[in-house]
Amino acid sequence: MGKQKLDQAFKQVLDRGDKAFVPYIMAGDGGLDKLEEQLALLEESGATVVELGIAFSDPVADGPTIQEAGIRALKDGVTLTGVLELLKKTKASRNIPIVFMTYINPIFNYGVERFAKDCAEAGVDGLIIPDVPLEEEELVSPYLKQYEIALIRLAALTSTKERLTEIAKRTEGFLYAVTVTGTTGARATFKDDLGAHLESLQKNCDVPVLAGFGVSTPEHVKSLTQHCDGVVVGSRIVDLLHKGETEEIRTLIASAKA
Ligand SMILES: O=P(O)(O)OC[C@@H](O)[C@@H](O)c1c[nH]c2ccccc12
């Protein structure tokens, strides 16, 4: 459960010499009744952990692909409550750890303590909350600690060395190393010194370092994972899932294998 389940999942993958692959999908894109099947597809395809997005009306960190997926989910009437209920009901049919990506607003609206409790009951093992900086995480961290839910911190390219060190020290589950300055979305290339940046993050971090934002091809996965423990892929997966291109999804996930 929780943090421990994440640690075990990463250990298993890294011990056999593979890299971690964390796909992101928008919960309820295509209808909430499809979620169980989508999670099963990702688990079968060899994903290490699934990052599940909760649709929100003001997704400040997201680019067009994920914004559109969020709009589709919201139009379909998907809510945080609905997602939690579905995950709770289908928990027994799943082995793969789940991490929520949600902005802080829906959590406040739901009630922080109740949210942490219901996440634990639904089998949500970790959280990514992009609009809660280090200085404000006390708003949620005590409750997450109580239910052993990992708070995954994001390391931005623009942060100072001191700040990055603190983030790497505090993070739980994994460190989310953001590879670009800007919003989510598939990109063609990365900055030249990204490898060195990822390696320096790894030096200060006891949990796996995963690179995310812009990662969209098997070639990206191969080259980035020379410098870190794995990748997070969002927009490309959202796009392929929307188009029903499941074979492409399998190929992309398999590219993290040794
Ligand atoms: O879509 P990309 O560029 O592959 O990036 C991953 C990303 O989608 C996923 O991790 C994510 C979706 N929304 C976020 C908001 C903040 C941080 C991360 C995310």
The ligand as an ORCA input file, in Angstrom:
! r2SCAN-3c Opt
* xyz 0 1
  O       2.486     15.467    -21.413
  P       3.942     15.307    -21.272
  O       4.693     16.391    -21.915
  O       4.368     13.916    -21.679
  O       4.303     15.473    -19.704
  C       3.882     14.496    -18.692
  C       2.669     14.961    -18.069
  O       1.648     14.984    -19.018
  C       2.085     14.422    -16.779
  O       3.019     13.965    -15.895
  C       1.312     15.601    -16.263
  C       0.091     15.962    -16.705
  N      -0.280     17.134    -16.125
  C       0.710     17.565    -15.314
  C       0.829     18.724    -14.590
  C       1.990     18.927    -13.887
  C       3.018     17.991    -13.884
  C       2.903     16.814    -14.633
  C       1.765     16.605    -15.372
*
